[in-house]
Amino acid sequence: TGAISSLQRQMEIQESKLRRIRSEKELLQKQLREREVQLQAVSDKFCSLTEEQRQKEAVVMMEEENRNLKQVVTKQESQLDEQNKLISELQGTISQQQAELVTTRLHLLRQKQAQKEIQSQVEELQHTELQTRVALELISSKFERFRNKIIQATFCVEGSQDPQAELTDDEVLEAMQKIINERQEFQQMLKKKGSK
């Protein structure tokens, strides 16, 4: 956004220079027209003199006026050439700055689009995390109930002693494995005796 503002300010400065130069150009053209009017006035003045006076004064004044006009025209043409050159340079600079402005705006638009996509992904991940937390809590609750049932089944067997402290998972599994082994041995014994 700062780059866009800077480019816009530079463009405004260049366009202001362009307007000023065009104004100066118009002023020079106006002065040239005024010189032509003056020359026409001198010509009209000569018409009112006698033929001989008119010829003498006309030659002198025309030569002088021609020199002055040539100098003015040469100077103004030189200034116009410089101003036209400067106008072309300013127009080129303005075109370049407009292209940079378009590029900067396009880059900014892409950044905003990428930011929206990232925000969407973040929201999706947060939703997934919430679902995972809920599922984890549900699984943890089921696991705890299952663990309690295993403990009850393991230590409610006749001849077993109640645990004195909090049991670890390994201790619960060890107790269950012991009961399973005992039951398998008991089944083997029954099979040997022919009982169902």
TAWO-V5705 format. One record per helix or strand. SS is the DSSP state (~ for helix, > for strand). FROM is the first residue (numbers start at 0). LEN is the number of residues. Records with the same first field share a line. If there is no record, write none. Layout:
# TAWO-V5705
SS: FROM-LEN + FROM-LEN
This chain:
# TAWO-V5705
~: 1-47 + 50-105 + 168-25
